[in-house]
Amino acid sequence: MMGDRWHVEVDRSVCIGSGMCVNHAGDAFHLDSARQSRPTDEDCDAGEHVLAAAEGCPVEAITLTLAGSGEVVFPPEE
C-alpha cells in the first residue's frame, strides 16, 4: 500500500450524509452544502484511514480503485 495512489469515488445517489467518512478520513472526504460526501481530491495516497472510511460507510457509497490501473481496492469484488 505504501506509495500507492487510490482513485476515490462517492456514489451521490446512495450517500446519506452520515459523515462517517469524514470522521475516519477528514483529509480525504468532506460534506458539501447538501450534506453529501465528496472526495477532497479524486486521487489520494493509499492509507488505512481512507480504507476505514470506505469500510465504515453505512450504505457502501465509496469505491476505491488503484489510480492508473483501475483495480478495485474496495468494495471487494465477489
MOPAC internal coordinates of N, CA, C and O (Angstrom, degrees):
PM7 1SCF
backbone

  N    0.0000 0     0.00 0     0.00 0    0    0    0
  C    1.4485 1     0.00 0     0.00 0    1    0    0
  C    1.5272 1   110.57 1     0.00 0    2    1    0
  O    1.2310 1   120.46 1   150.32 1    3    2    1
  N    1.3189 1   116.73 1   -29.68 1    3    2    1
  C    1.4544 1   121.04 1  -178.19 1    5    3    2
  C    1.5256 1   109.76 1   -60.24 1    6    5    3
  O    1.2310 1   120.33 1   -54.76 1    7    6    5
  N    1.3200 1   116.97 1   125.24 1    7    6    5
  C    1.4494 1   121.46 1   178.78 1    9    7    6
  C    1.5158 1   114.26 1    89.03 1   10    9    7
  O    1.2310 1   120.04 1   166.41 1   11   10    9
  N    1.3376 1   117.53 1   -13.59 1   11   10    9
  C    1.4626 1   120.45 1   178.45 1   13   11   10
  C    1.5226 1   110.28 1   -72.36 1   14   13   11
  O    1.2310 1   121.47 1   -25.41 1   15   14   13
  N    1.3212 1   114.79 1   154.59 1   15   14   13
  C    1.4684 1   121.91 1   172.84 1   17   15   14
  C    1.5161 1   106.91 1  -118.88 1   18   17   15
  O    1.2310 1   121.00 1   -40.86 1   19   18   17
  N    1.3140 1   115.70 1   139.14 1   19   18   17
  C    1.4568 1   121.67 1   178.37 1   21   19   18
  C    1.5179 1   110.00 1  -112.56 1   22   21   19
  O    1.2310 1   121.24 1   -37.89 1   23   22   21
  N    1.3222 1   115.23 1   142.11 1   23   22   21
  C    1.4553 1   122.04 1   170.33 1   25   23   22
  C    1.5291 1   106.25 1   -91.83 1   26   25   23
  O    1.2310 1   120.62 1   -50.31 1   27   26   25
  N    1.3225 1   116.42 1   129.69 1   27   26   25
  C    1.4659 1   122.23 1  -174.51 1   29   27   26
  C    1.5240 1   109.32 1  -112.08 1   30   29   27
  O    1.2310 1   120.84 1   -52.01 1   31   30   29
  N    1.3303 1   116.00 1   127.99 1   31   30   29
  C    1.4640 1   121.20 1   175.22 1   33   31   30
  C    1.5165 1   109.09 1  -128.44 1   34   33   31
  O    1.2310 1   120.96 1   -39.41 1   35   34   33
  N    1.3372 1   115.78 1   140.59 1   35   34   33
  C    1.4579 1   122.01 1   174.16 1   37   35   34
  C    1.5220 1   107.24 1  -119.31 1   38   37   35
  O    1.2310 1   120.70 1   -56.19 1   39   38   37
  N    1.3210 1   116.27 1   123.81 1   39   38   37
  C    1.4644 1   121.11 1   176.72 1   41   39   38
  C    1.5233 1   107.61 1   -79.64 1   42   41   39
  O    1.2310 1   121.00 1   -79.78 1   43   42   41
  N    1.3207 1   115.69 1   100.22 1   43   42   41
  C    1.4625 1   120.86 1  -175.20 1   45   43   42
  C    1.5223 1   112.59 1   -68.81 1   46   45   43
  O    1.2310 1   119.95 1   163.30 1   47   46   45
  N    1.3254 1   117.70 1   -16.70 1   47   46   45
  C    1.4659 1   119.51 1   176.59 1   49   47   46
  C    1.5219 1   110.93 1   -77.20 1   50   49   47
  O    1.2310 1   120.51 1   165.81 1   51   50   49
  N    1.3312 1   116.64 1   -14.19 1   51   50   49
  C    1.4627 1   122.30 1  -179.01 1   53   51   50
  C    1.5317 1   111.30 1  -107.47 1   54   53   51
  O    1.2310 1   119.89 1   148.23 1   55   54   53
  N    1.3300 1   117.82 1   -31.77 1   55   54   53
  C    1.4625 1   123.19 1  -175.30 1   57   55   54
  C    1.5292 1   111.04 1   -56.38 1   58   57   55
  O    1.2310 1   121.06 1   -46.55 1   59   58   57
  N    1.3476 1   115.58 1   133.45 1   59   58   57
  C    1.4703 1   121.01 1   178.09 1   61   59   58
  C    1.5282 1   111.77 1  -108.73 1   62   61   59
  O    1.2310 1   120.20 1  -176.86 1   63   62   61
  N    1.3188 1   117.22 1     3.14 1   63   62   61
  C    1.4560 1   121.04 1   176.56 1   65   63   62
  C    1.5131 1   114.86 1    70.50 1   66   65   63
  O    1.2310 1   120.14 1  -146.22 1   67   66   65
  N    1.3287 1   117.35 1    33.78 1   67   66   65
  C    1.4667 1   120.45 1  -178.76 1   69   67   66
  C    1.5251 1   112.32 1   -67.29 1   70   69   67
  O    1.2310 1   120.30 1   153.74 1   71   70   69
  N    1.3269 1   117.03 1   -26.26 1   71   70   69
  C    1.4542 1   121.25 1  -179.11 1   73   71   70
  C    1.5181 1   114.51 1    82.98 1   74   73   71
  O    1.2310 1   119.91 1  -176.75 1   75   74   73
  N    1.3271 1   117.77 1     3.25 1   75   74   73
  C    1.4646 1   120.47 1   179.93 1   77   75   74
  C    1.5298 1   111.18 1   -59.80 1   78   77   75
  O    1.2310 1   120.34 1   142.37 1   79   78   77
  N    1.3145 1   116.95 1   -37.63 1   79   78   77
  C    1.4628 1   120.19 1  -179.44 1   81   79   78
  C    1.5284 1   110.74 1   -64.47 1   82   81   79
  O    1.2310 1   120.60 1   140.01 1   83   82   81
  N    1.3167 1   116.45 1   -39.99 1   83   82   81
  C    1.4639 1   120.91 1   178.99 1   85   83   82
  C    1.5222 1   110.13 1   -67.36 1   86   85   83
  O    1.2310 1   120.33 1   141.45 1   87   86   85
  N    1.3311 1   116.97 1   -38.55 1   87   86   85
  C    1.4664 1   120.43 1   178.05 1   89   87   86
  C    1.5252 1   111.41 1   -62.31 1   90   89   87
  O    1.2310 1   120.13 1   141.25 1   91   90   89
  N    1.3204 1   117.36 1   -38.75 1   91   90   89
  C    1.4669 1   121.43 1  -178.90 1   93   91   90
  C    1.5261 1   112.49 1   -81.32 1   94   93   91
  O    1.2310 1   120.34 1   141.07 1   95   94   93
  N    1.3222 1   116.95 1   -38.93 1   95   94   93
  C    1.4729 1   120.73 1  -172.30 1   97   95   94
  C    1.5270 1   110.39 1  -144.77 1   98   97   95
  O    1.2310 1   121.19 1  -111.43 1   99   98   97
  N    1.3124 1   115.33 1    68.57 1   99   98   97
  C    1.4602 1   121.07 1  -178.77 1  101   99   98
  C    1.5199 1   113.96 1   -62.21 1  102  101   99
  O    1.2310 1   120.30 1   161.17 1  103  102  101
  N    1.3333 1   117.03 1   -18.83 1  103  102  101
  C    1.4600 1   119.79 1   176.55 1  105  103  102
  C    1.5270 1   111.88 1   -80.11 1  106  105  103
  O    1.2310 1   120.29 1   160.63 1  107  106  105
  N    1.3270 1   117.05 1   -19.37 1  107  106  105
  C    1.4646 1   121.07 1  -175.64 1  109  107  106
  C    1.5309 1   113.36 1  -106.41 1  110  109  107
  O    1.2310 1   120.26 1   161.13 1  111  110  109
  N    1.3463 1   117.11 1   -18.87 1  111  110  109
  C    1.4665 1   121.49 1  -177.02 1  113  111  110
  C    1.5227 1   110.37 1  -135.20 1  114  113  111
  O    1.2310 1   121.10 1   -27.75 1  115  114  113
  N    1.3276 1   115.50 1   152.25 1  115  114  113
  C    1.4603 1   121.60 1   170.82 1  117  115  114
  C    1.5207 1   108.26 1  -146.01 1  118  117  115
  O    1.2310 1   120.63 1   -20.61 1  119  118  117
  N    1.3241 1   116.40 1   159.39 1  119  118  117
  C    1.4592 1   121.29 1   175.22 1  121  119  118
  C    1.5159 1   108.10 1   -96.91 1  122  121  119
  O    1.2310 1   120.58 1   -46.23 1  123  122  121
  N    1.3289 1   116.50 1   133.77 1  123  122  121
  C    1.4560 1   120.45 1   178.97 1  125  123  122
  C    1.5267 1   110.01 1   -83.20 1  126  125  123
  O    1.2310 1   120.24 1     5.72 1  127  126  125
  N    1.3144 1   117.14 1  -174.28 1  127  126  125
  C    1.4665 1   121.26 1  -176.55 1  129  127  126
  C    1.5237 1   112.49 1   -64.96 1  130  129  127
  O    1.2310 1   120.00 1   159.85 1  131  130  129
  N    1.3355 1   117.61 1   -20.15 1  131  130  129
  C    1.4689 1   121.84 1   176.65 1  133  131  130
  C    1.5318 1   110.75 1   -91.58 1  134  133  131
  O    1.2310 1   120.35 1  -171.72 1  135  134  133
  N    1.3384 1   116.94 1     8.28 1  135  134  133
  C    1.4607 1   124.36 1  -178.43 1  137  135  134
  C    1.5279 1   112.07 1    60.56 1  138  137  135
  O    1.2310 1   120.97 1  -143.06 1  139  138  137
  N    1.3113 1   115.75 1    36.94 1  139  138  137
  C    1.4546 1   120.29 1   173.33 1  141  139  138
  C    1.5189 1   108.44 1  -112.73 1  142  141  139
  O    1.2310 1   121.66 1   -34.50 1  143  142  141
  N    1.3242 1   114.43 1   145.50 1  143  142  141
  C    1.4572 1   120.54 1  -177.38 1  145  143  142
  C    1.5220 1   111.26 1   -70.67 1  146  145  143
  O    1.2310 1   122.21 1   -35.97 1  147  146  145
  N    1.3224 1   113.37 1   144.03 1  147  146  145
  C    1.4575 1   122.10 1   172.91 1  149  147  146
  C    1.5207 1   107.38 1  -139.50 1  150  149  147
  O    1.2310 1   120.40 1   -38.14 1  151  150  149
  N    1.3357 1   116.85 1   141.86 1  151  150  149
  C    1.4649 1   117.44 1   173.03 1  153  151  150
  C    1.5301 1   109.13 1   -70.26 1  154  153  151
  O    1.2310 1   120.53 1   -37.90 1  155  154  153
  N    1.3220 1   116.59 1   142.10 1  155  154  153
  C    1.4589 1   120.87 1   177.19 1  157  155  154
  C    1.5251 1   109.55 1   -62.76 1  158  157  155
  O    1.2310 1   120.61 1   138.17 1  159  158  157
  N    1.3228 1   116.44 1   -41.83 1  159  158  157
  C    1.4638 1   123.90 1   173.80 1  161  159  158
  C    1.5209 1   107.13 1  -136.00 1  162  161  159
  O    1.2310 1   120.27 1   -28.50 1  163  162  161
  N    1.3261 1   117.09 1   151.50 1  163  162  161
  C    1.4646 1   119.52 1   179.51 1  165  163  162
  C    1.5168 1   111.99 1   -63.85 1  166  165  163
  O    1.2310 1   120.14 1   147.53 1  167  166  165
  N    1.3264 1   117.34 1   -32.47 1  167  166  165
  C    1.4610 1   121.88 1   178.07 1  169  167  166
  C    1.5203 1   108.80 1  -119.81 1  170  169  167
  O    1.2310 1   121.00 1   -37.82 1  171  170  169
  N    1.3268 1   115.69 1   142.18 1  171  170  169
  C    1.4618 1   120.40 1   179.36 1  173  171  170
  C    1.5223 1   109.08 1  -142.24 1  174  173  171
  O    1.2310 1   121.07 1   -15.01 1  175  174  173
  N    1.3223 1   115.55 1   164.99 1  175  174  173
  C    1.4604 1   120.01 1   174.00 1  177  175  174
  C    1.5206 1   108.62 1   -66.99 1  178  177  175
  O    1.2310 1   120.74 1   -43.53 1  179  178  177
  N    1.3162 1   116.20 1   136.47 1  179  178  177
  C    1.4618 1   120.71 1   177.02 1  181  179  178
  C    1.5226 1   108.49 1   -62.53 1  182  181  179
  O    1.2310 1   121.07 1   -40.58 1  183  182  181
  N    1.3251 1   115.55 1   139.42 1  183  182  181
  C    1.4564 1   118.87 1   179.36 1  185  183  182
  C    1.5157 1   111.17 1  -164.91 1  186  185  183
  O    1.2310 1   121.41 1   -27.69 1  187  186  185
  N    1.3238 1   114.90 1   152.31 1  187  186  185
  C    1.4663 1   120.62 1  -179.77 1  189  187  186
  C    1.5226 1   111.54 1   -58.95 1  190  189  187
  O    1.2310 1   119.94 1   144.52 1  191  190  189
  N    1.3421 1   117.73 1   -35.48 1  191  190  189
  C    1.4598 1   119.84 1  -178.39 1  193  191  190
  C    1.5325 1   111.56 1   -67.37 1  194  193  191
  O    1.2310 1   120.23 1   145.41 1  195  194  193
  N    1.3280 1   117.16 1   -34.59 1  195  194  193
  C    1.4694 1   120.58 1   177.75 1  197  195  194
  C    1.5287 1   109.47 1   -70.77 1  198  197  195
  O    1.2310 1   120.31 1   138.37 1  199  198  197
  N    1.3213 1   117.01 1   -41.63 1  199  198  197
  C    1.4597 1   120.77 1   176.31 1  201  199  198
  C    1.5263 1   110.18 1   -63.03 1  202  201  199
  O    1.2310 1   119.89 1   138.74 1  203  202  201
  N    1.3320 1   117.82 1   -41.26 1  203  202  201
  C    1.4662 1   121.39 1   177.94 1  205  203  202
  C    1.5243 1   110.77 1   -61.84 1  206  205  203
  O    1.2310 1   120.34 1   143.92 1  207  206  205
  N    1.3291 1   116.96 1   -36.08 1  207  206  205
  C    1.4630 1   120.75 1   177.58 1  209  207  206
  C    1.5263 1   110.52 1   -63.72 1  210  209  207
  O    1.2310 1   120.50 1   134.51 1  211  210  209
  N    1.3274 1   116.65 1   -45.49 1  211  210  209
  C    1.4673 1   120.52 1   179.28 1  213  211  210
  C    1.5228 1   110.77 1   -65.02 1  214  213  211
  O    1.2310 1   120.61 1   135.69 1  215  214  213
  N    1.3273 1   116.44 1   -44.31 1  215  214  213
  C    1.4664 1   120.37 1   179.99 1  217  215  214
  C    1.5249 1   111.73 1   -66.51 1  218  217  215
  O    1.2310 1   120.38 1   149.92 1  219  218  217
  N    1.3314 1   116.88 1   -30.08 1  219  218  217
  C    1.4592 1   121.12 1  -177.47 1  221  219  218
  C    1.5148 1   114.66 1   -84.53 1  222  221  219
  O    1.2310 1   120.03 1   172.81 1  223  222  221
  N    1.3229 1   117.55 1    -7.19 1  223  222  221
  C    1.4668 1   120.17 1   179.61 1  225  223  222
  C    1.5244 1   108.95 1   -65.74 1  226  225  223
  O    1.2310 1   120.06 1   -59.19 1  227  226  225
  N    1.3404 1   117.49 1   120.81 1  227  226  225
  C    1.4640 1   119.65 1  -175.48 1  229  227  226
  C    1.5272 1   114.51 1   -67.42 1  230  229  227
  O    1.2310 1   120.11 1   163.41 1  231  230  229
  N    1.3287 1   117.39 1   -16.59 1  231  230  229
  C    1.4702 1   119.96 1  -179.40 1  233  231  230
  C    1.5355 1   112.35 1  -119.27 1  234  233  231
  O    1.2310 1   120.66 1  -167.95 1  235  234  233
  N    1.3391 1   116.35 1    12.05 1  235  234  233
  C    1.4689 1   122.26 1   178.25 1  237  235  234
  C    1.5291 1   112.66 1    50.86 1  238  237  235
  O    1.2310 1   121.18 1  -131.19 1  239  238  237
  N    1.3277 1   115.36 1    48.81 1  239  238  237
  C    1.4607 1   120.82 1  -178.91 1  241  239  238
  C    1.5250 1   113.07 1   -87.33 1  242  241  239
  O    1.2310 1   120.03 1   173.70 1  243  242  241
  N    1.3355 1   117.54 1    -6.30 1  243  242  241
  C    1.4654 1   121.58 1  -173.97 1  245  243  242
  C    1.5274 1   110.63 1  -105.37 1  246  245  243
  O    1.2310 1   121.22 1   -49.52 1  247  246  245
  N    1.3261 1   115.26 1   130.48 1  247  246  245
  C    1.4568 1   121.93 1   174.84 1  249  247  246
  C    1.5243 1   108.39 1  -118.44 1  250  249  247
  O    1.2310 1   121.06 1   -47.51 1  251  250  249
  N    1.3226 1   115.57 1   132.49 1  251  250  249
  C    1.4648 1   122.28 1   175.57 1  253  251  250
  C    1.5216 1   108.47 1  -116.14 1  254  253  251
  O    1.2310 1   120.57 1   -50.18 1  255  254  253
  N    1.3188 1   116.51 1   129.82 1  255  254  253
  C    1.4603 1   121.45 1   175.28 1  257  255  254
  C    1.5268 1   108.38 1  -130.66 1  258  257  255
  O    1.2310 1   120.74 1   -23.50 1  259  258  257
  N    1.3271 1   116.19 1   156.50 1  259  258  257
  C    1.4594 1   119.56 1   174.68 1  261  259  258
  C    1.5227 1   108.45 1   -68.28 1  262  261  259
  O    1.2310 1   120.72 1   -55.07 1  263  262  261
  N    1.3165 1   116.24 1   124.93 1  263  262  261
  C    1.4614 1   120.38 1   177.96 1  265  263  262
  C    1.5263 1   107.86 1   -62.03 1  266  265  263
  O    1.2310 1   120.78 1   -45.48 1  267  266  265
  N    1.2771 1   116.12 1   134.52 1  267  266  265
  C    1.4707 1   120.44 1  -179.61 1  269  267  266
  C    1.5076 1   112.25 1    99.18 1  270  269  267
  O    1.2310 1   120.07 1   119.71 1  271  270  269
  N    1.3303 1   117.48 1   -60.29 1  271  270  269
  C    1.4679 1   119.65 1  -175.69 1  273  271  270
  C    1.5240 1   112.65 1   -88.94 1  274  273  271
  O    1.2310 1   120.18 1   153.04 1  275  274  273
  N    1.3373 1   117.27 1   -26.96 1  275  274  273
  C    1.4590 1   120.15 1  -177.88 1  277  275  274
  C    1.5147 1   113.94 1    80.13 1  278  277  275
  O    1.2310 1   120.11 1  -175.89 1  279  278  277
  N    1.3415 1   117.39 1     4.11 1  279  278  277
  C    1.4669 1   120.43 1   178.55 1  281  279  278
  C    1.5269 1   109.37 1   -62.07 1  282  281  279
  O    1.2310 1   120.76 1   -49.07 1  283  282  281
  N    1.3322 1   116.16 1   130.93 1  283  282  281
  C    1.4623 1   121.36 1  -176.55 1  285  283  282
  C    1.5226 1   110.51 1   -72.48 1  286  285  283
  O    1.2310 1   121.25 1   -52.35 1  287  286  285
  N    1.3368 1   115.22 1   127.65 1  287  286  285
  C    1.4578 1   122.98 1   174.97 1  289  287  286
  C    1.5244 1   109.26 1   -96.99 1  290  289  287
  O    1.2310 1   120.76 1   135.50 1  291  290  289
  N    1.3523 1   116.16 1   -44.50 1  291  290  289
  C    1.4594 1   122.45 1   178.89 1  293  291  290
  C    1.5159 1   108.20 1  -152.12 1  294  293  291
  O    1.2310 1   119.33 1   -41.18 1  295  294  293
  N    1.3270 1   118.88 1   138.82 1  295  294  293
  C    1.4633 1   127.81 1     1.23 1  297  295  294
  C    1.5304 1   110.62 1   -76.25 1  298  297  295
  O    1.2310 1   120.92 1   -23.99 1  299  298  297
  N    1.3290 1   115.85 1   156.01 1  299  298  297
  C    1.4622 1   118.57 1   179.52 1  301  299  298
  C    1.5259 1   110.61 1   -60.66 1  302  301  299
  O    1.2310 1   121.23 1   -42.42 1  303  302  301
  N    1.3136 1   115.26 1   137.58 1  303  302  301
  C    1.4643 1   119.00 1   177.22 1  305  303  302
  C    1.5191 1   108.95 1   -75.38 1  306  305  303
  O    1.2310 1   121.40 1   -37.98 1  307  306  305
  N    1.3043 1   114.93 1   142.02 1  307  306  305
  C    1.4728 1   119.40 1  -177.13 1  309  307  306
  C    1.4942 1   111.87 1   -96.07 1  310  309  307
  O    1.2310 1   120.10 1   180.00 1  311  310  309

